[in-house]
Amino acid sequence: MSLIAGLNLFEMILYALIALCGVVGAAFAVTTRDDAYQAGDRQSKWIWVAILVGSAFVVITRVPFLSWAGIVAIGVYWFDVRPHLKSIVNGNYGW
């Protein structure tokens, strides 16, 4: 196996894992209460579900520029939106 083939395989696996994170994030978004999105001043639940499912689709199909935007959208959900909503649902309102 050449180095290029190995890197290509690594890239395919990485993109698949990121797409899986998008699908799992969409499942978490569906199970989160609607009012938590309003309380957190975020987009609505169904907009985030659509963003995550669409992002997972473009990441797994590896659309040249859109896949990077999808990766960013999935990261924004996991590292910004979900922790904020989780703290709201759990009742942690501290700074």
N, C-alpha and C positions, 0 to 999 in steps of 0.2 A: 504494500500500500504506500503510495507516495504521500509526501507531505501535503500537497494541495488537496488530495482526496480526503485525507484525515481532517484537514481544516474545514472542508466543505461538510463533512459528516458532523463535526462539532457544531458548526453554524446551524445545520438543520435541526439538531437536537436542542440547541439553545432556543431557537425560534419556536419549536414545538412546546418547550417548557414555558416560555413566556405566554404563548397562546393559551396554554392550559391555565395559567394564572389568571388570564382574562376571563375564561369561562367560570372558574371557581369564584372570581370576584363578582361576576354577574349573579351567580347563585347566592352569594352573601348579600348582594344589593337587593335581590328579590325578597330575602327574608328579613331585611331591616324595615322597621316601622316607617310609614310615610312621613309622620310628623317630625321625625329626627332630621330629615333632610331640610325641612323648613326651619327647624330650630337651629340647625348648623349653618344656615344661609348658603345652602348648596343647591345645585340643580335637583330636579325632582327624581324620585326613585327610578321611574321608567326611562328617563333620559340617561341616567347612569347605566342602566341595564343595556340600553341600545348602544351606548358608547363602548362598553366593555365587550359586548358580543361582536360589534362591528370591528373593534380593534383586534380581537382574537382572530377574526376572519382574515383581515388584511395581513396580520403577522404570519399566520400559517400559510397563506398563499404567497407571501413574500413579494408583495407589490412594492416596487423600488422605493419610492419616497414615503408612501403611506404607511409602510410597515414600521418605519421609525416613529412616525406620529402615533401609531397605535401602541408602540412600546412605551412612549412617553405617557399616553393616556392611561394605560394600565398601571404604570408606576405612580401617577398622580393619585389614582384611586387607592392603591395599597399603602402609600406612604403619607398621604395627606387626608383624603376624604374618609376612608375607613377608620383610622384611629380617632379622628374627630367625632364621627358619628358614634363610635363605640363608647367614647367617654360621655357623650350626651345620654345615650341609652342607659349606661351604668350609673348616671347621676353625679358624675364628677364634673363640677362646673368651675373648678379652680383655674387660676391663670397658669 
